[in-house]
Amino acid sequence: MDLLQISALSAMTHVGIHDWEQRIRQKLLIDVKIPIDLTAVNNQLTNTIDYQALCECITSYVESTSFSLIETVAENVSALIKEKFNIKELTLTVSKPQAIKNASNISVTIHR
């Protein structure tokens, strides 16, 4: 199986359990891996996934919604992708850089 990958898609949103986190916008990085059969693409966008539309959909949703947990971001974005793009399976990682002072990144990965 082939794989469509999007790495480090950046979105600014309100995310966190503390009141101060909900008052500021923080950067999340989103990675998406979608198994796809590309043998019949034949240079036609309709035979594949429009990754520009996919990225715009994810970014628009994340930036217009507030979250307490990155786990919720992962679950909601996964469901959105599956519904809007008729995807049966995907792996999604949501990273919150600088969430913890002495860690360069915190992330969750889900497979749906």
Gaussian input, Z-matrix of N, CA and C with variables (Angstrom, degrees):
# hf/3-21g

backbone

0 1
 N
 C     1     B1
 C     2     B2     1     A1
 N     3     B3     2     A2     1     D1
 C     4     B4     3     A3     2     D2
 C     5     B5     4     A4     3     D3
 N     6     B6     5     A5     4     D4
 C     7     B7     6     A6     5     D5
 C     8     B8     7     A7     6     D6
 N     9     B9     8     A8     7     D7
 C    10    B10     9     A9     8     D8
 C    11    B11    10    A10     9     D9
 N    12    B12    11    A11    10    D10
 C    13    B13    12    A12    11    D11
 C    14    B14    13    A13    12    D12
 N    15    B15    14    A14    13    D13
 C    16    B16    15    A15    14    D14
 C    17    B17    16    A16    15    D15
 N    18    B18    17    A17    16    D16
 C    19    B19    18    A18    17    D17
 C    20    B20    19    A19    18    D18
 N    21    B21    20    A20    19    D19
 C    22    B22    21    A21    20    D20
 C    23    B23    22    A22    21    D21
 N    24    B24    23    A23    22    D22
 C    25    B25    24    A24    23    D23
 C    26    B26    25    A25    24    D24
 N    27    B27    26    A26    25    D25
 C    28    B28    27    A27    26    D26
 C    29    B29    28    A28    27    D27
 N    30    B30    29    A29    28    D28
 C    31    B31    30    A30    29    D29
 C    32    B32    31    A31    30    D30
 N    33    B33    32    A32    31    D31
 C    34    B34    33    A33    32    D32
 C    35    B35    34    A34    33    D33
 N    36    B36    35    A35    34    D34
 C    37    B37    36    A36    35    D35
 C    38    B38    37    A37    36    D36
 N    39    B39    38    A38    37    D37
 C    40    B40    39    A39    38    D38
 C    41    B41    40    A40    39    D39
 N    42    B42    41    A41    40    D40
 C    43    B43    42    A42    41    D41
 C    44    B44    43    A43    42    D42
 N    45    B45    44    A44    43    D43
 C    46    B46    45    A45    44    D44
 C    47    B47    46    A46    45    D45
 N    48    B48    47    A47    46    D46
 C    49    B49    48    A48    47    D47
 C    50    B50    49    A49    48    D48
 N    51    B51    50    A50    49    D49
 C    52    B52    51    A51    50    D50
 C    53    B53    52    A52    51    D51
 N    54    B54    53    A53    52    D52
 C    55    B55    54    A54    53    D53
 C    56    B56    55    A55    54    D54
 N    57    B57    56    A56    55    D55
 C    58    B58    57    A57    56    D56
 C    59    B59    58    A58    57    D57
 N    60    B60    59    A59    58    D58
 C    61    B61    60    A60    59    D59
 C    62    B62    61    A61    60    D60
 N    63    B63    62    A62    61    D61
 C    64    B64    63    A63    62    D62
 C    65    B65    64    A64    63    D63
 N    66    B66    65    A65    64    D64
 C    67    B67    66    A66    65    D65
 C    68    B68    67    A67    66    D66
 N    69    B69    68    A68    67    D67
 C    70    B70    69    A69    68    D68
 C    71    B71    70    A70    69    D69
 N    72    B72    71    A71    70    D70
 C    73    B73    72    A72    71    D71
 C    74    B74    73    A73    72    D72
 N    75    B75    74    A74    73    D73
 C    76    B76    75    A75    74    D74
 C    77    B77    76    A76    75    D75
 N    78    B78    77    A77    76    D76
 C    79    B79    78    A78    77    D77
 C    80    B80    79    A79    78    D78
 N    81    B81    80    A80    79    D79
 C    82    B82    81    A81    80    D80
 C    83    B83    82    A82    81    D81
 N    84    B84    83    A83    82    D82
 C    85    B85    84    A84    83    D83
 C    86    B86    85    A85    84    D84
 N    87    B87    86    A86    85    D85
 C    88    B88    87    A87    86    D86
 C    89    B89    88    A88    87    D87
 N    90    B90    89    A89    88    D88
 C    91    B91    90    A90    89    D89
 C    92    B92    91    A91    90    D90
 N    93    B93    92    A92    91    D91
 C    94    B94    93    A93    92    D92
 C    95    B95    94    A94    93    D93
 N    96    B96    95    A95    94    D94
 C    97    B97    96    A96    95    D95
 C    98    B98    97    A97    96    D96
 N    99    B99    98    A98    97    D97
 C   100   B100    99    A99    98    D98
 C   101   B101   100   A100    99    D99
 N   102   B102   101   A101   100   D100
 C   103   B103   102   A102   101   D101
 C   104   B104   103   A103   102   D102
 N   105   B105   104   A104   103   D103
 C   106   B106   105   A105   104   D104
 C   107   B107   106   A106   105   D105
 N   108   B108   107   A107   106   D106
 C   109   B109   108   A108   107   D107
 C   110   B110   109   A109   108   D108
 N   111   B111   110   A110   109   D109
 C   112   B112   111   A111   110   D110
 C   113   B113   112   A112   111   D111
 N   114   B114   113   A113   112   D112
 C   115   B115   114   A114   113   D113
 C   116   B116   115   A115   114   D114
 N   117   B117   116   A116   115   D115
 C   118   B118   117   A117   116   D116
 C   119   B119   118   A118   117   D117
 N   120   B120   119   A119   118   D118
 C   121   B121   120   A120   119   D119
 C   122   B122   121   A121   120   D120
 N   123   B123   122   A122   121   D121
 C   124   B124   123   A123   122   D122
 C   125   B125   124   A124   123   D123
 N   126   B126   125   A125   124   D124
 C   127   B127   126   A126   125   D125
 C   128   B128   127   A127   126   D126
 N   129   B129   128   A128   127   D127
 C   130   B130   129   A129   128   D128
 C   131   B131   130   A130   129   D129
 N   132   B132   131   A131   130   D130
 C   133   B133   132   A132   131   D131
 C   134   B134   133   A133   132   D132
 N   135   B135   134   A134   133   D133
 C   136   B136   135   A135   134   D134
 C   137   B137   136   A136   135   D135
 N   138   B138   137   A137   136   D136
 C   139   B139   138   A138   137   D137
 C   140   B140   139   A139   138   D138
 N   141   B141   140   A140   139   D139
 C   142   B142   141   A141   140   D140
 C   143   B143   142   A142   141   D141
 N   144   B144   143   A143   142   D142
 C   145   B145   144   A144   143   D143
 C   146   B146   145   A145   144   D144
 N   147   B147   146   A146   145   D145
 C   148   B148   147   A147   146   D146
 C   149   B149   148   A148   147   D147
 N   150   B150   149   A149   148   D148
 C   151   B151   150   A150   149   D149
 C   152   B152   151   A151   150   D150
 N   153   B153   152   A152   151   D151
 C   154   B154   153   A153   152   D152
 C   155   B155   154   A154   153   D153
 N   156   B156   155   A155   154   D154
 C   157   B157   156   A156   155   D155
 C   158   B158   157   A157   156   D156
 N   159   B159   158   A158   157   D157
 C   160   B160   159   A159   158   D158
 C   161   B161   160   A160   159   D159
 N   162   B162   161   A161   160   D160
 C   163   B163   162   A162   161   D161
 C   164   B164   163   A163   162   D162
 N   165   B165   164   A164   163   D163
 C   166   B166   165   A165   164   D164
 C   167   B167   166   A166   165   D165
 N   168   B168   167   A167   166   D166
 C   169   B169   168   A168   167   D167
 C   170   B170   169   A169   168   D168
 N   171   B171   170   A170   169   D169
 C   172   B172   171   A171   170   D170
 C   173   B173   172   A172   171   D171
 N   174   B174   173   A173   172   D172
 C   175   B175   174   A174   173   D173
 C   176   B176   175   A175   174   D174
 N   177   B177   176   A176   175   D175
 C   178   B178   177   A177   176   D176
 C   179   B179   178   A178   177   D177
 N   180   B180   179   A179   178   D178
 C   181   B181   180   A180   179   D179
 C   182   B182   181   A181   180   D180
 N   183   B183   182   A182   181   D181
 C   184   B184   183   A183   182   D182
 C   185   B185   184   A184   183   D183
 N   186   B186   185   A185   184   D184
 C   187   B187   186   A186   185   D185
 C   188   B188   187   A187   186   D186
 N   189   B189   188   A188   187   D187
 C   190   B190   189   A189   188   D188
 C   191   B191   190   A190   189   D189
 N   192   B192   191   A191   190   D190
 C   193   B193   192   A192   191   D191
 C   194   B194   193   A193   192   D192
 N   195   B195   194   A194   193   D193
 C   196   B196   195   A195   194   D194
 C   197   B197   196   A196   195   D195
 N   198   B198   197   A197   196   D196
 C   199   B199   198   A198   197   D197
 C   200   B200   199   A199   198   D198
 N   201   B201   200   A200   199   D199
 C   202   B202   201   A201   200   D200
 C   203   B203   202   A202   201   D201
 N   204   B204   203   A203   202   D202
 C   205   B205   204   A204   203   D203
 C   206   B206   205   A205   204   D204
 N   207   B207   206   A206   205   D205
 C   208   B208   207   A207   206   D206
 C   209   B209   208   A208   207   D207
 N   210   B210   209   A209   208   D208
 C   211   B211   210   A210   209   D209
 C   212   B212   211   A211   210   D210
 N   213   B213   212   A212   211   D211
 C   214   B214   213   A213   212   D212
 C   215   B215   214   A214   213   D213
 N   216   B216   215   A215   214   D214
 C   217   B217   216   A216   215   D215
 C   218   B218   217   A217   216   D216
 N   219   B219   218   A218   217   D217
 C   220   B220   219   A219   218   D218
 C   221   B221   220   A220   219   D219
 N   222   B222   221   A221   220   D220
 C   223   B223   222   A222   221   D221
 C   224   B224   223   A223   222   D222
 N   225   B225   224   A224   223   D223
 C   226   B226   225   A225   224   D224
 C   227   B227   226   A226   225   D225
 N   228   B228   227   A227   226   D226
 C   229   B229   228   A228   227   D227
 C   230   B230   229   A229   228   D228
 N   231   B231   230   A230   229   D229
 C   232   B232   231   A231   230   D230
 C   233   B233   232   A232   231   D231
 N   234   B234   233   A233   232   D232
 C   235   B235   234   A234   233   D233
 C   236   B236   235   A235   234   D234
 N   237   B237   236   A236   235   D235
 C   238   B238   237   A237   236   D236
 C   239   B239   238   A238   237   D237
 N   240   B240   239   A239   238   D238
 C   241   B241   240   A240   239   D239
 C   242   B242   241   A241   240   D240
 N   243   B243   242   A242   241   D241
 C   244   B244   243   A243   242   D242
 C   245   B245   244   A244   243   D243
 N   246   B246   245   A245   244   D244
 C   247   B247   246   A246   245   D245
 C   248   B248   247   A247   246   D246
 N   249   B249   248   A248   247   D247
 C   250   B250   249   A249   248   D248
 C   251   B251   250   A250   249   D249
 N   252   B252   251   A251   250   D250
 C   253   B253   252   A252   251   D251
 C   254   B254   253   A253   252   D252
 N   255   B255   254   A254   253   D253
 C   256   B256   255   A255   254   D254
 C   257   B257   256   A256   255   D255
 N   258   B258   257   A257   256   D256
 C   259   B259   258   A258   257   D257
 C   260   B260   259   A259   258   D258
 N   261   B261   260   A260   259   D259
 C   262   B262   261   A261   260   D260
 C   263   B263   262   A262   261   D261
 N   264   B264   263   A263   262   D262
 C   265   B265   264   A264   263   D263
 C   266   B266   265   A265   264   D264
 N   267   B267   266   A266   265   D265
 C   268   B268   267   A267   266   D266
 C   269   B269   268   A268   267   D267
 N   270   B270   269   A269   268   D268
 C   271   B271   270   A270   269   D269
 C   272   B272   271   A271   270   D270
 N   273   B273   272   A272   271   D271
 C   274   B274   273   A273   272   D272
 C   275   B275   274   A274   273   D273
 N   276   B276   275   A275   274   D274
 C   277   B277   276   A276   275   D275
 C   278   B278   277   A277   276   D276
 N   279   B279   278   A278   277   D277
 C   280   B280   279   A279   278   D278
 C   281   B281   280   A280   279   D279
 N   282   B282   281   A281   280   D280
 C   283   B283   282   A282   281   D281
 C   284   B284   283   A283   282   D282
 N   285   B285   284   A284   283   D283
 C   286   B286   285   A285   284   D284
 C   287   B287   286   A286   285   D285
 N   288   B288   287   A287   286   D286
 C   289   B289   288   A288   287   D287
 C   290   B290   289   A289   288   D288
 N   291   B291   290   A290   289   D289
 C   292   B292   291   A291   290   D290
 C   293   B293   292   A292   291   D291
 N   294   B294   293   A293   292   D292
 C   295   B295   294   A294   293   D293
 C   296   B296   295   A295   294   D294
 N   297   B297   296   A296   295   D295
 C   298   B298   297   A297   296   D296
 C   299   B299   298   A298   297   D297
 N   300   B300   299   A299   298   D298
 C   301   B301   300   A300   299   D299
 C   302   B302   301   A301   300   D300
 N   303   B303   302   A302   301   D301
 C   304   B304   303   A303   302   D302
 C   305   B305   304   A304   303   D303
 N   306   B306   305   A305   304   D304
 C   307   B307   306   A306   305   D305
 C   308   B308   307   A307   306   D306
 N   309   B309   308   A308   307   D307
 C   310   B310   309   A309   308   D308
 C   311   B311   310   A310   309   D309
 N   312   B312   311   A311   310   D310
 C   313   B313   312   A312   311   D311
 C   314   B314   313   A313   312   D312
 N   315   B315   314   A314   313   D313
 C   316   B316   315   A315   314   D314
 C   317   B317   316   A316   315   D315
 N   318   B318   317   A317   316   D316
 C   319   B319   318   A318   317   D317
 C   320   B320   319   A319   318   D318
 N   321   B321   320   A320   319   D319
 C   322   B322   321   A321   320   D320
 C   323   B323   322   A322   321   D321
 N   324   B324   323   A323   322   D322
 C   325   B325   324   A324   323   D323
 C   326   B326   325   A325   324   D324
 N   327   B327   326   A326   325   D325
 C   328   B328   327   A327   326   D326
 C   329   B329   328   A328   327   D327
 N   330   B330   329   A329   328   D328
 C   331   B331   330   A330   329   D329
 C   332   B332   331   A331   330   D330
 N   333   B333   332   A332   331   D331
 C   334   B334   333   A333   332   D332
 C   335   B335   334   A334   333   D333

   B1=1.4593
   B2=1.5236
   B3=1.3005
   B4=1.4550
   B5=1.5267
   B6=1.3193
   B7=1.4566
   B8=1.5257
   B9=1.3285
   B10=1.4614
   B11=1.5183
   B12=1.3317
   B13=1.4607
   B14=1.5182
   B15=1.3064
   B16=1.4667
   B17=1.5154
   B18=1.3202
   B19=1.4679
   B20=1.5232
   B21=1.3181
   B22=1.4673
   B23=1.5269
   B24=1.3347
   B25=1.4592
   B26=1.5323
   B27=1.3082
   B28=1.4585
   B29=1.5272
   B30=1.3383
   B31=1.4573
   B32=1.5248
   B33=1.3085
   B34=1.4585
   B35=1.5259
   B36=1.3436
   B37=1.4572
   B38=1.5210
   B39=1.3177
   B40=1.4608
   B41=1.5190
   B42=1.3349
   B43=1.4560
   B44=1.5217
   B45=1.3193
   B46=1.4584
   B47=1.5184
   B48=1.3248
   B49=1.4635
   B50=1.5265
   B51=1.3203
   B52=1.4673
   B53=1.5317
   B54=1.3228
   B55=1.4680
   B56=1.5243
   B57=1.3334
   B58=1.4646
   B59=1.5319
   B60=1.3262
   B61=1.4701
   B62=1.5229
   B63=1.3200
   B64=1.4595
   B65=1.5293
   B66=1.3208
   B67=1.4656
   B68=1.5264
   B69=1.3155
   B70=1.4662
   B71=1.5269
   B72=1.3309
   B73=1.4603
   B74=1.5284
   B75=1.3202
   B76=1.4593
   B77=1.5228
   B78=1.3146
   B79=1.4511
   B80=1.5229
   B81=1.3276
   B82=1.4499
   B83=1.5213
   B84=1.3152
   B85=1.4608
   B86=1.5160
   B87=1.3174
   B88=1.4581
   B89=1.5248
   B90=1.3273
   B91=1.4648
   B92=1.5187
   B93=1.3320
   B94=1.4625
   B95=1.5237
   B96=1.3293
   B97=1.4679
   B98=1.5245
   B99=1.3290
   B100=1.4607
   B101=1.5265
   B102=1.3306
   B103=1.4589
   B104=1.5314
   B105=1.3063
   B106=1.4618
   B107=1.5227
   B108=1.3085
   B109=1.4597
   B110=1.5248
   B111=1.3120
   B112=1.4638
   B113=1.5257
   B114=1.3193
   B115=1.4681
   B116=1.5276
   B117=1.3186
   B118=1.4637
   B119=1.5310
   B120=1.3203
   B121=1.4635
   B122=1.5308
   B123=1.3237
   B124=1.4683
   B125=1.5333
   B126=1.3306
   B127=1.4685
   B128=1.5359
   B129=1.3324
   B130=1.4637
   B131=1.5313
   B132=1.3040
   B133=1.4643
   B134=1.5265
   B135=1.3076
   B136=1.4671
   B137=1.5256
   B138=1.3301
   B139=1.4624
   B140=1.5255
   B141=1.3078
   B142=1.4636
   B143=1.5241
   B144=1.3037
   B145=1.4633
   B146=1.5286
   B147=1.3011
   B148=1.4583
   B149=1.5356
   B150=1.3375
   B151=1.4680
   B152=1.5161
   B153=1.3318
   B154=1.4664
   B155=1.5278
   B156=1.3209
   B157=1.4698
   B158=1.5243
   B159=1.3293
   B160=1.4655
   B161=1.5297
   B162=1.3142
   B163=1.4747
   B164=1.5242
   B165=1.3270
   B166=1.4680
   B167=1.5260
   B168=1.3297
   B169=1.4622
   B170=1.5290
   B171=1.3198
   B172=1.4686
   B173=1.5251
   B174=1.3210
   B175=1.4685
   B176=1.5219
   B177=1.3197
   B178=1.4642
   B179=1.5293
   B180=1.3171
   B181=1.4658
   B182=1.5292
   B183=1.3138
   B184=1.4647
   B185=1.5291
   B186=1.3270
   B187=1.4666
   B188=1.5238
   B189=1.3216
   B190=1.4646
   B191=1.5316
   B192=1.3263
   B193=1.4611
   B194=1.5294
   B195=1.3200
   B196=1.4671
   B197=1.5276
   B198=1.3308
   B199=1.4568
   B200=1.5213
   B201=1.3102
   B202=1.4637
   B203=1.5211
   B204=1.3371
   B205=1.4627
   B206=1.5263
   B207=1.3319
   B208=1.4625
   B209=1.5243
   B210=1.3191
   B211=1.4590
   B212=1.5364
   B213=1.3257
   B214=1.4630
   B215=1.5196
   B216=1.3223
   B217=1.4659
   B218=1.5240
   B219=1.3221
   B220=1.4668
   B221=1.5243
   B222=1.3056
   B223=1.4666
   B224=1.5236
   B225=1.3248
   B226=1.4638
   B227=1.5239
   B228=1.3198
   B229=1.4651
   B230=1.5276
   B231=1.3092
   B232=1.4619
   B233=1.5270
   B234=1.3120
   B235=1.4722
   B236=1.5271
   B237=1.3221
   B238=1.4657
   B239=1.5272
   B240=1.3161
   B241=1.4681
   B242=1.5302
   B243=1.3134
   B244=1.4641
   B245=1.5269
   B246=1.3155
   B247=1.4573
   B248=1.5321
   B249=1.3263
   B250=1.4723
   B251=1.5208
   B252=1.3353
   B253=1.4606
   B254=1.5279
   B255=1.3338
   B256=1.4564
   B257=1.5359
   B258=1.3258
   B259=1.4661
   B260=1.5246
   B261=1.3055
   B262=1.4694
   B263=1.5257
   B264=1.3419
   B265=1.4660
   B266=1.5259
   B267=1.3221
   B268=1.4628
   B269=1.5144
   B270=1.3218
   B271=1.4581
   B272=1.5147
   B273=1.3247
   B274=1.4554
   B275=1.5232
   B276=1.3273
   B277=1.4583
   B278=1.5232
   B279=1.3198
   B280=1.4645
   B281=1.5190
   B282=1.3210
   B283=1.4648
   B284=1.5230
   B285=1.3163
   B286=1.4628
   B287=1.5343
   B288=1.3496
   B289=1.4766
   B290=1.5285
   B291=1.2893
   B292=1.4629
   B293=1.5239
   B294=1.3376
   B295=1.4667
   B296=1.5228
   B297=1.3192
   B298=1.4592
   B299=1.5273
   B300=1.3129
   B301=1.4546
   B302=1.5341
   B303=1.3087
   B304=1.4592
   B305=1.5263
   B306=1.3654
   B307=1.4644
   B308=1.5271
   B309=1.3092
   B310=1.4684
   B311=1.5288
   B312=1.3230
   B313=1.4490
   B314=1.5206
   B315=1.3360
   B316=1.4595
   B317=1.5141
   B318=1.3257
   B319=1.4518
   B320=1.5259
   B321=1.3198
   B322=1.4587
   B323=1.5208
   B324=1.3222
   B325=1.4491
   B326=1.5156
   B327=1.3337
   B328=1.4557
   B329=1.5305
   B330=1.3024
   B331=1.4629
   B332=1.5242
   B333=1.2913
   B334=1.4802
   B335=1.5114
   A1=108.64
   A2=115.26
   A3=121.69
   A4=108.98
   A5=116.41
   A6=119.87
   A7=110.19
   A8=116.04
   A9=121.65
   A10=106.33
   A11=116.41
   A12=120.84
   A13=110.97
   A14=114.87
   A15=122.33
   A16=105.43
   A17=116.41
   A18=120.50
   A19=111.14
   A20=114.68
   A21=123.37
   A22=113.46
   A23=116.03
   A24=120.35
   A25=107.05
   A26=116.83
   A27=121.82
   A28=111.22
   A29=115.73
   A30=121.22
   A31=108.56
   A32=116.32
   A33=122.51
   A34=108.39
   A35=115.68
   A36=119.46
   A37=111.19
   A38=115.19
   A39=121.52
   A40=106.48
   A41=116.25
   A42=119.52
   A43=109.83
   A44=116.32
   A45=120.49
   A46=111.62
   A47=114.65
   A48=120.43
   A49=112.83
   A50=116.43
   A51=120.26
   A52=110.62
   A53=116.64
   A54=121.15
   A55=111.91
   A56=116.69
   A57=119.57
   A58=111.13
   A59=117.77
   A60=120.46
   A61=111.56
   A62=116.13
   A63=119.08
   A64=112.25
   A65=116.98
   A66=120.93
   A67=112.71
   A68=117.65
   A69=121.12
   A70=109.60
   A71=114.88
   A72=119.58
   A73=107.70
   A74=115.40
   A75=121.22
   A76=109.28
   A77=115.27
   A78=120.68
   A79=111.19
   A80=114.63
   A81=121.84
   A82=107.57
   A83=116.20
   A84=122.11
   A85=107.24
   A86=116.06
   A87=121.10
   A88=109.78
   A89=115.03
   A90=122.46
   A91=107.54
   A92=115.35
   A93=120.69
   A94=108.40
   A95=115.80
   A96=122.31
   A97=107.61
   A98=115.11
   A99=120.52
   A100=108.85
   A101=117.50
   A102=119.68
   A103=109.00
   A104=116.23
   A105=120.78
   A106=109.00
   A107=116.52
   A108=120.99
   A109=107.96
   A110=116.39
   A111=121.46
   A112=113.55
   A113=117.46
   A114=119.67
   A115=113.00
   A116=118.30
   A117=121.02
   A118=113.42
   A119=118.07
   A120=120.42
   A121=111.38
   A122=117.22
   A123=122.28
   A124=113.07
   A125=115.29
   A126=121.65
   A127=113.21
   A128=116.95
   A129=122.31
   A130=110.13
   A131=116.74
   A132=121.60
   A133=111.43
   A134=117.04
   A135=120.38
   A136=112.92
   A137=117.30
   A138=121.27
   A139=112.73
   A140=116.34
   A141=120.96
   A142=108.87
   A143=117.71
   A144=122.81
   A145=108.17
   A146=117.06
   A147=122.29
   A148=107.40
   A149=116.17
   A150=118.52
   A151=112.71
   A152=119.06
   A153=119.73
   A154=109.91
   A155=116.51
   A156=120.28
   A157=110.85
   A158=116.74
   A159=121.71
   A160=110.45
   A161=116.81
   A162=120.91
   A163=111.54
   A164=117.06
   A165=120.35
   A166=110.94
   A167=117.25
   A168=121.77
   A169=110.90
   A170=116.22
   A171=121.13
   A172=110.32
   A173=116.33
   A174=121.21
   A175=111.14
   A176=117.02
   A177=121.25
   A178=111.18
   A179=116.86
   A180=120.27
   A181=111.51
   A182=116.87
   A183=120.78
   A184=110.82
   A185=116.90
   A186=119.63
   A187=113.15
   A188=118.35
   A189=120.62
   A190=112.83
   A191=116.54
   A192=121.15
   A193=110.10
   A194=117.02
   A195=122.24
   A196=108.71
   A197=115.70
   A198=121.77
   A199=110.26
   A200=116.34
   A201=120.65
   A202=110.60
   A203=116.55
   A204=121.28
   A205=111.81
   A206=116.06
   A207=119.07
   A208=110.57
   A209=117.79
   A210=121.11
   A211=110.52
   A212=115.96
   A213=121.11
   A214=110.71
   A215=116.66
   A216=120.17
   A217=109.38
   A218=116.70
   A219=121.31
   A220=111.01
   A221=116.94
   A222=120.61
   A223=111.42
   A224=117.09
   A225=121.01
   A226=112.42
   A227=117.06
   A228=120.46
   A229=110.13
   A230=116.93
   A231=120.96
   A232=110.72
   A233=117.20
   A234=121.67
   A235=110.85
   A236=116.86
   A237=121.88
   A238=111.22
   A239=116.64
   A240=121.58
   A241=110.22
   A242=116.36
   A243=119.96
   A244=111.06
   A245=116.59
   A246=120.50
   A247=112.18
   A248=116.85
   A249=120.35
   A250=113.96
   A251=116.93
   A252=119.85
   A253=112.54
   A254=116.17
   A255=122.25
   A256=111.76
   A257=114.71
   A258=122.33
   A259=108.05
   A260=116.76
   A261=120.56
   A262=112.63
   A263=116.68
   A264=120.37
   A265=109.46
   A266=115.44
   A267=119.94
   A268=110.38
   A269=114.53
   A270=122.12
   A271=106.26
   A272=116.69
   A273=121.14
   A274=109.64
   A275=115.64
   A276=121.99
   A277=108.80
   A278=116.25
   A279=122.05
   A280=107.20
   A281=115.78
   A282=122.19
   A283=110.02
   A284=114.52
   A285=121.18
   A286=106.77
   A287=114.99
   A288=118.42
   A289=110.73
   A290=116.10
   A291=123.32
   A292=113.77
   A293=116.81
   A294=120.23
   A295=110.70
   A296=115.47
   A297=122.71
   A298=107.14
   A299=115.79
   A300=121.86
   A301=114.05
   A302=118.82
   A303=120.23
   A304=113.18
   A305=116.64
   A306=121.42
   A307=107.74
   A308=116.61
   A309=118.37
   A310=112.53
   A311=117.57
   A312=119.48
   A313=110.50
   A314=115.21
   A315=123.33
   A316=105.39
   A317=117.71
   A318=119.61
   A319=111.23
   A320=114.55
   A321=122.40
   A322=107.44
   A323=115.95
   A324=121.69
   A325=108.86
   A326=115.51
   A327=120.23
   A328=109.49
   A329=115.12
   A330=121.25
   A331=106.88
   A332=116.17
   A333=120.94
   A334=110.12
   D1=141.31
   D2=177.18
   D3=-83.56
   D4=174.94
   D5=-173.41
   D6=-145.02
   D7=126.29
   D8=169.35
   D9=-94.17
   D10=126.20
   D11=-179.99
   D12=-123.80
   D13=135.04
   D14=171.36
   D15=-119.87
   D16=128.03
   D17=-176.04
   D18=-119.61
   D19=132.85
   D20=172.25
   D21=56.29
   D22=43.86
   D23=172.71
   D24=-67.14
   D25=121.45
   D26=-173.38
   D27=-94.82
   D28=134.06
   D29=176.44
   D30=-142.83
   D31=138.40
   D32=178.36
   D33=-100.59
   D34=128.53
   D35=-177.96
   D36=-153.15
   D37=172.40
   D38=173.03
   D39=-89.31
   D40=117.25
   D41=-177.28
   D42=-148.68
   D43=131.33
   D44=177.59
   D45=143.65
   D46=161.81
   D47=-177.26
   D48=-92.34
   D49=-13.84
   D50=-178.80
   D51=-91.35
   D52=146.60
   D53=179.80
   D54=-54.42
   D55=-42.47
   D56=-177.88
   D57=-64.33
   D58=-29.77
   D59=179.02
   D60=-70.07
   D61=-30.09
   D62=179.26
   D63=-79.22
   D64=-10.76
   D65=177.97
   D66=-91.88
   D67=-11.62
   D68=-179.47
   D69=-122.37
   D70=160.43
   D71=174.92
   D72=-97.66
   D73=134.01
   D74=179.42
   D75=-121.06
   D76=152.18
   D77=-179.27
   D78=-83.78
   D79=131.94
   D80=169.31
   D81=-115.10
   D82=147.42
   D83=174.90
   D84=-115.66
   D85=132.24
   D86=-175.05
   D87=-122.17
   D88=128.12
   D89=175.24
   D90=-112.72
   D91=136.11
   D92=179.61
   D93=-129.46
   D94=135.11
   D95=173.70
   D96=-126.49
   D97=122.02
   D98=-178.24
   D99=-124.89
   D100=117.06
   D101=174.71
   D102=-67.87
   D103=134.65
   D104=-176.95
   D105=-152.95
   D106=143.35
   D107=175.82
   D108=-90.27
   D109=112.63
   D110=-176.49
   D111=-100.50
   D112=8.80
   D113=-176.59
   D114=-65.55
   D115=-28.07
   D116=-176.65
   D117=-106.01
   D118=18.57
   D119=-177.40
   D120=-61.45
   D121=-44.76
   D122=175.18
   D123=51.42
   D124=39.70
   D125=175.90
   D126=62.79
   D127=24.93
   D128=-179.13
   D129=-117.29
   D130=121.26
   D131=179.66
   D132=-59.13
   D133=-32.95
   D134=-179.26
   D135=-66.46
   D136=-13.93
   D137=179.78
   D138=-98.29
   D139=11.51
   D140=-179.79
   D141=-144.10
   D142=-166.03
   D143=177.71
   D144=-101.81
   D145=128.00
   D146=177.50
   D147=-74.03
   D148=97.54
   D149=-173.89
   D150=-70.39
   D151=-23.70
   D152=174.55
   D153=-66.94
   D154=-46.72
   D155=178.05
   D156=-62.75
   D157=-38.92
   D158=178.50
   D159=-61.31
   D160=-48.60
   D161=-179.97
   D162=-63.42
   D163=-41.67
   D164=179.13
   D165=-64.29
   D166=-38.94
   D167=179.20
   D168=-63.86
   D169=-47.39
   D170=-179.92
   D171=-62.12
   D172=-49.84
   D173=-177.54
   D174=-60.75
   D175=-46.78
   D176=-179.99
   D177=-59.26
   D178=-45.27
   D179=-179.79
   D180=-63.83
   D181=-50.99
   D182=-176.05
   D183=-63.06
   D184=-42.04
   D185=-177.03
   D186=-74.08
   D187=-15.20
   D188=-179.21
   D189=-104.07
   D190=5.91
   D191=-176.71
   D192=-128.08
   D193=147.30
   D194=174.64
   D195=-102.53
   D196=145.64
   D197=-177.43
   D198=-135.91
   D199=150.08
   D200=171.03
   D201=-89.71
   D202=-37.57
   D203=-173.14
   D204=-127.92
   D205=145.33
   D206=175.05
   D207=-69.42
   D208=-23.03
   D209=174.92
   D210=-61.11
   D211=-39.16
   D212=177.53
   D213=-67.86
   D214=-39.94
   D215=176.30
   D216=-57.47
   D217=-48.17
   D218=-178.49
   D219=-60.26
   D220=-47.70
   D221=-178.25
   D222=-63.61
   D223=-46.60
   D224=-177.69
   D225=-67.31
   D226=-42.67
   D227=179.67
   D228=-66.16
   D229=-40.12
   D230=176.96
   D231=-58.56
   D232=-48.15
   D233=179.71
   D234=-62.53
   D235=-41.08
   D236=178.50
   D237=-60.20
   D238=-48.24
   D239=-179.59
   D240=-61.56
   D241=-46.64
   D242=-178.24
   D243=-60.71
   D244=-40.72
   D245=-178.21
   D246=-73.73
   D247=-51.41
   D248=-173.59
   D249=-72.19
   D250=-29.74
   D251=-174.93
   D252=-113.74
   D253=11.26
   D254=177.88
   D255=51.13
   D256=48.93
   D257=-179.15
   D258=-97.17
   D259=133.11
   D260=-179.51
   D261=-89.13
   D262=-28.79
   D263=-173.64
   D264=-147.70
   D265=142.12
   D266=175.98
   D267=-161.28
   D268=160.52
   D269=171.48
   D270=-120.80
   D271=132.54
   D272=-175.59
   D273=-133.91
   D274=133.24
   D275=176.60
   D276=-119.51
   D277=132.03
   D278=174.11
   D279=-115.23
   D280=123.71
   D281=179.66
   D282=-112.69
   D283=141.08
   D284=176.18
   D285=-121.73
   D286=87.74
   D287=-179.32
   D288=-60.25
   D289=143.12
   D290=176.74
   D291=61.90
   D292=24.94
   D293=176.83
   D294=-67.81
   D295=-33.60
   D296=179.16
   D297=-119.55
   D298=131.68
   D299=-173.08
   D300=-50.95
   D301=-43.58
   D302=-175.06
   D303=-104.75
   D304=22.84
   D305=174.22
   D306=-127.34
   D307=137.11
   D308=-179.08
   D309=-73.93
   D310=-21.15
   D311=-178.34
   D312=-164.06
   D313=149.31
   D314=169.95
   D315=-126.34
   D316=135.66
   D317=-179.71
   D318=-145.96
   D319=159.57
   D320=171.04
   D321=-127.49
   D322=144.64
   D323=177.10
   D324=-126.46
   D325=131.97
   D326=177.18
   D327=-125.61
   D328=151.78
   D329=175.74
   D330=-123.05
   D331=120.90
   D332=-178.88
   D333=-127.47

